């Protein structure tokens, strides 16, 4: 991956996984990017004036400008001095006879280098070095933390309903989600595994549980993972954007590692027994009717007392999992598309999918701009700055124009009234 530019959605995933406490090495492995690249962006983010939450709230283009615009984390040379002294610090701390502490070493360091790192930064850089050198010699069981992870998958078998107009039996896919800490399950039927249906199912899941987990683990879904790979699946940018919108990190499960997604696969089997089997003799005449029956059966499953525990999945979820979830944002995620368009001589760009024109400030005529568009908005960027925002209009062959985007002569021309031309024709002017 060396030498390749990391897209902004993936860079945001780097920051979110770092917030979750994951090491840079593991982040690099999960996201299939170089470890030094992860180190570099984490350092730049820590050196920035904004904290991680502030950086993650920025538009992609502004974040790109801040983290790729030369804000080197150690450009002042302090790190070079620290790096030279690092072997000495390590030696002093490793020898118990010296009775040295990080604070006492910092006091010695700052006395010789008054403009050096503060105590907090000193401790951070030393501990980062210690983490990088640490060797893991044992493997612990995967202990799940409430609210930390959710596993997503599609069931292999399908359900169906009858189209009342055609009499056709319509096969549908079943989306399944599971919290590993409490084994709390969710299921919903959608027409397909396409991106739009996957996003819809995921949003309905978040609404149902009323919050967002810190980490989302996906199976190798066509909607979520572009390139299933034995070592490092490449995550679909759409799913990265959706996870960033909800403030979560996302990790695709490895194809031949069943333990990565064992909880959700176990839930799929239970869904087969407690939902599919229970509904096998019933006929449904719409997708909504089918989903109402699925929700009823899944609710009964979550409210069933577990064999080895004196409570239900729902009771444990409400007691431990739900309070740990992050709050939902005010708006649901919208699928955002991106393209590069040239500003035409009429001061507009043509969004080809809608065959609709949108105005851009006249200063950018002839230049190529980045255009982001969702179901409701169209935004244009140039050099990381938003230069135009419009409500999306699906009327083909029409124009959406903001007068402020036009040159003064164009504004004067457009402001002429009917009376102007009548008077001019009569020779009044």
Buried (B, 14 or more C-beta within 10 A) or exposed (E): EEEEEBBBBBBBBBBBBBBBEBBBBBBBBBBBBBBEBBBBBBBBBEBBEEEBEEBBEBBBBBBBBBBBEEBEBBEEEBBEBBEEBBEEBBEBBEEEEEEBEBEEBBEBBBEEEEEBBEEEBBBEBBEBBEEEEEEEEEEEEEEBBBBBBBBBBBBEEEBBBBEEEEEEEBEBBBBBBBBBBBBBBBBBBBEBBEBEBBBBBBBBBBEEBEBBBBBBBBBBBBBBBBEBBEEBBBBBBBBBBBBBBBBBBBBBBBBEEEEBBBBBBBBBEBBBEBBBEBBEEEEBEEBEEBBEBBBEBBEEBBEEEEEEEEEBBBBBBEEBBBEBBEEBEEEBBBBBEBEEBEBEEBBBBBBEEBEBBBBBBBEBBEEEBBBBBEEEEBBBBBEBEBBBEBEBBEEEEEBBBEEEBBEEEBEEEEEEEEEEEEEEEEEEE
